[in-house]
Amino acid sequence: DTTVIAKIANTAKSSHIKDSTVIAKIADNLFYSNSIDTNRHIIDTETDQLQNQVLLDNFVDIMKEDSINTFVPENVLNLIKTFSSTYEDAQKTVQTIHNAKKKAEELEQTVVVYEELESYGIDADKGLYMTLLKAYQKQKTEKVNNLQNLIFVYVKNWFVEKAIAAKLANEQRETFNELPTVSTENWLE
């Protein structure tokens, strides 16, 4: 076996095989030992996984920071954290929710302030939570090719059908209440 390794290690001149014991030993050591690069990759991977887990564990706190501009409530952030395998997945889901809201606003040509939805009679935190939960439930019970697309469609539809509809109904009520009152007195009497 060592001779074969020596021949492989020194293929330039096969006549030097007798003098190549050092090369044979080096080749033998490389052949039978683990690569240092492989070990380094494993260490880097473990470090990356640990760092990612720390970020995911603190995802809700990070997203609640004032420097992060998100309307997504804490209960929804916790749900996202539970169903995300990486911090990047969790961040991507929050971004998908923001994109879905923006698309719904474009479709309905209006702007919705999430924090004002309660004044329109909508429990927005519960509505958004249940909408996201339905997407995660569908992923668990059916084959879903792209979870982010599913979340986008569900959240966009929720904003159009519930949040924006409630806002527009409220604006319509306010407009109706602002109409001048007409006197209904009977002047003929």
MODELLER restraints for C-alpha pairs under 7 A, 6 or more apart:
rsr = mdl.restraints
at = mdl.atoms
rsr.add(forms.Gaussian(group=physical.xy_distance, feature=features.Distance(at['CA:2:A'], at['CA:24:A']), mean=6.30, stdev=0.5))
rsr.add(forms.Gaussian(group=physical.xy_distance, feature=features.Distance(at['CA:2:A'], at['CA:28:A']), mean=6.74, stdev=0.5))
rsr.add(forms.Gaussian(group=physical.xy_distance, feature=features.Distance(at['CA:5:A'], at['CA:24:A']), mean=6.17, stdev=0.5))
rsr.add(forms.Gaussian(group=physical.xy_distance, feature=features.Distance(at['CA:5:A'], at['CA:27:A']), mean=6.17, stdev=0.5))
rsr.add(forms.Gaussian(group=physical.xy_distance, feature=features.Distance(at['CA:5:A'], at['CA:28:A']), mean=6.54, stdev=0.5))
rsr.add(forms.Gaussian(group=physical.xy_distance, feature=features.Distance(at['CA:6:A'], at['CA:17:A']), mean=6.79, stdev=0.5))
rsr.add(forms.Gaussian(group=physical.xy_distance, feature=features.Distance(at['CA:6:A'], at['CA:20:A']), mean=6.79, stdev=0.5))
rsr.add(forms.Gaussian(group=physical.xy_distance, feature=features.Distance(at['CA:6:A'], at['CA:23:A']), mean=6.36, stdev=0.5))
rsr.add(forms.Gaussian(group=physical.xy_distance, feature=features.Distance(at['CA:6:A'], at['CA:24:A']), mean=4.36, stdev=0.5))
rsr.add(forms.Gaussian(group=physical.xy_distance, feature=features.Distance(at['CA:6:A'], at['CA:27:A']), mean=6.75, stdev=0.5))
rsr.add(forms.Gaussian(group=physical.xy_distance, feature=features.Distance(at['CA:7:A'], at['CA:14:A']), mean=6.85, stdev=0.5))
rsr.add(forms.Gaussian(group=physical.xy_distance, feature=features.Distance(at['CA:7:A'], at['CA:17:A']), mean=6.59, stdev=0.5))
rsr.add(forms.Gaussian(group=physical.xy_distance, feature=features.Distance(at['CA:9:A'], at['CA:23:A']), mean=6.61, stdev=0.5))
rsr.add(forms.Gaussian(group=physical.xy_distance, feature=features.Distance(at['CA:9:A'], at['CA:24:A']), mean=6.89, stdev=0.5))
rsr.add(forms.Gaussian(group=physical.xy_distance, feature=features.Distance(at['CA:9:A'], at['CA:27:A']), mean=6.05, stdev=0.5))
rsr.add(forms.Gaussian(group=physical.xy_distance, feature=features.Distance(at['CA:52:A'], at['CA:86:A']), mean=6.40, stdev=0.5))
rsr.add(forms.Gaussian(group=physical.xy_distance, feature=features.Distance(at['CA:52:A'], at['CA:87:A']), mean=6.06, stdev=0.5))
rsr.add(forms.Gaussian(group=physical.xy_distance, feature=features.Distance(at['CA:55:A'], at['CA:87:A']), mean=5.99, stdev=0.5))
rsr.add(forms.Gaussian(group=physical.xy_distance, feature=features.Distance(at['CA:56:A'], at['CA:81:A']), mean=6.71, stdev=0.5))
rsr.add(forms.Gaussian(group=physical.xy_distance, feature=features.Distance(at['CA:56:A'], at['CA:86:A']), mean=6.32, stdev=0.5))
rsr.add(forms.Gaussian(group=physical.xy_distance, feature=features.Distance(at['CA:56:A'], at['CA:87:A']), mean=4.70, stdev=0.5))
rsr.add(forms.Gaussian(group=physical.xy_distance, feature=features.Distance(at['CA:59:A'], at['CA:81:A']), mean=6.74, stdev=0.5))
rsr.add(forms.Gaussian(group=physical.xy_distance, feature=features.Distance(at['CA:60:A'], at['CA:74:A']), mean=6.69, stdev=0.5))
rsr.add(forms.Gaussian(group=physical.xy_distance, feature=features.Distance(at['CA:60:A'], at['CA:77:A']), mean=5.69, stdev=0.5))
rsr.add(forms.Gaussian(group=physical.xy_distance, feature=features.Distance(at['CA:60:A'], at['CA:78:A']), mean=6.30, stdev=0.5))
rsr.add(forms.Gaussian(group=physical.xy_distance, feature=features.Distance(at['CA:71:A'], at['CA:114:A']), mean=6.53, stdev=0.5))
rsr.add(forms.Gaussian(group=physical.xy_distance, feature=features.Distance(at['CA:73:A'], at['CA:125:A']), mean=6.25, stdev=0.5))
rsr.add(forms.Gaussian(group=physical.xy_distance, feature=features.Distance(at['CA:76:A'], at['CA:129:A']), mean=5.24, stdev=0.5))
rsr.add(forms.Gaussian(group=physical.xy_distance, feature=features.Distance(at['CA:80:A'], at['CA:90:A']), mean=5.89, stdev=0.5))
rsr.add(forms.Gaussian(group=physical.xy_distance, feature=features.Distance(at['CA:81:A'], at['CA:90:A']), mean=6.02, stdev=0.5))
rsr.add(forms.Gaussian(group=physical.xy_distance, feature=features.Distance(at['CA:84:A'], at['CA:90:A']), mean=5.42, stdev=0.5))
rsr.add(forms.Gaussian(group=physical.xy_distance, feature=features.Distance(at['CA:93:A'], at['CA:148:A']), mean=6.58, stdev=0.5))
rsr.add(forms.Gaussian(group=physical.xy_distance, feature=features.Distance(at['CA:96:A'], at['CA:148:A']), mean=6.63, stdev=0.5))
rsr.add(forms.Gaussian(group=physical.xy_distance, feature=features.Distance(at['CA:96:A'], at['CA:152:A']), mean=5.79, stdev=0.5))
rsr.add(forms.Gaussian(group=physical.xy_distance, feature=features.Distance(at['CA:97:A'], at['CA:152:A']), mean=6.34, stdev=0.5))
rsr.add(forms.Gaussian(group=physical.xy_distance, feature=features.Distance(at['CA:97:A'], at['CA:155:A']), mean=6.41, stdev=0.5))
rsr.add(forms.Gaussian(group=physical.xy_distance, feature=features.Distance(at['CA:100:A'], at['CA:152:A']), mean=5.20, stdev=0.5))
rsr.add(forms.Gaussian(group=physical.xy_distance, feature=features.Distance(at['CA:100:A'], at['CA:155:A']), mean=5.90, stdev=0.5))
rsr.add(forms.Gaussian(group=physical.xy_distance, feature=features.Distance(at['CA:100:A'], at['CA:156:A']), mean=4.53, stdev=0.5))
rsr.add(forms.Gaussian(group=physical.xy_distance, feature=features.Distance(at['CA:101:A'], at['CA:156:A']), mean=5.73, stdev=0.5))
rsr.add(forms.Gaussian(group=physical.xy_distance, feature=features.Distance(at['CA:101:A'], at['CA:159:A']), mean=6.32, stdev=0.5))
rsr.add(forms.Gaussian(group=physical.xy_distance, feature=features.Distance(at['CA:103:A'], at['CA:156:A']), mean=6.76, stdev=0.5))
rsr.add(forms.Gaussian(group=physical.xy_distance, feature=features.Distance(at['CA:104:A'], at['CA:156:A']), mean=5.35, stdev=0.5))
rsr.add(forms.Gaussian(group=physical.xy_distance, feature=features.Distance(at['CA:104:A'], at['CA:159:A']), mean=6.15, stdev=0.5))
rsr.add(forms.Gaussian(group=physical.xy_distance, feature=features.Distance(at['CA:104:A'], at['CA:160:A']), mean=5.59, stdev=0.5))
rsr.add(forms.Gaussian(group=physical.xy_distance, feature=features.Distance(at['CA:105:A'], at['CA:111:A']), mean=5.51, stdev=0.5))
rsr.add(forms.Gaussian(group=physical.xy_distance, feature=features.Distance(at['CA:105:A'], at['CA:112:A']), mean=6.99, stdev=0.5))
rsr.add(forms.Gaussian(group=physical.xy_distance, feature=features.Distance(at['CA:112:A'], at['CA:164:A']), mean=6.77, stdev=0.5))
rsr.add(forms.Gaussian(group=physical.xy_distance, feature=features.Distance(at['CA:117:A'], at['CA:124:A']), mean=6.25, stdev=0.5))
rsr.add(forms.Gaussian(group=physical.xy_distance, feature=features.Distance(at['CA:117:A'], at['CA:163:A']), mean=6.58, stdev=0.5))
rsr.add(forms.Gaussian(group=physical.xy_distance, feature=features.Distance(at['CA:118:A'], at['CA:124:A']), mean=6.60, stdev=0.5))
rsr.add(forms.Gaussian(group=physical.xy_distance, feature=features.Distance(at['CA:120:A'], at['CA:166:A']), mean=5.79, stdev=0.5))
rsr.add(forms.Gaussian(group=physical.xy_distance, feature=features.Distance(at['CA:120:A'], at['CA:167:A']), mean=5.90, stdev=0.5))
rsr.add(forms.Gaussian(group=physical.xy_distance, feature=features.Distance(at['CA:120:A'], at['CA:170:A']), mean=6.18, stdev=0.5))
rsr.add(forms.Gaussian(group=physical.xy_distance, feature=features.Distance(at['CA:122:A'], at['CA:163:A']), mean=6.81, stdev=0.5))
rsr.add(forms.Gaussian(group=physical.xy_distance, feature=features.Distance(at['CA:131:A'], at['CA:154:A']), mean=6.40, stdev=0.5))
rsr.add(forms.Gaussian(group=physical.xy_distance, feature=features.Distance(at['CA:131:A'], at['CA:155:A']), mean=6.44, stdev=0.5))
rsr.add(forms.Gaussian(group=physical.xy_distance, feature=features.Distance(at['CA:132:A'], at['CA:151:A']), mean=6.55, stdev=0.5))
rsr.add(forms.Gaussian(group=physical.xy_distance, feature=features.Distance(at['CA:135:A'], at['CA:150:A']), mean=6.46, stdev=0.5))
rsr.add(forms.Gaussian(group=physical.xy_distance, feature=features.Distance(at['CA:135:A'], at['CA:151:A']), mean=5.85, stdev=0.5))
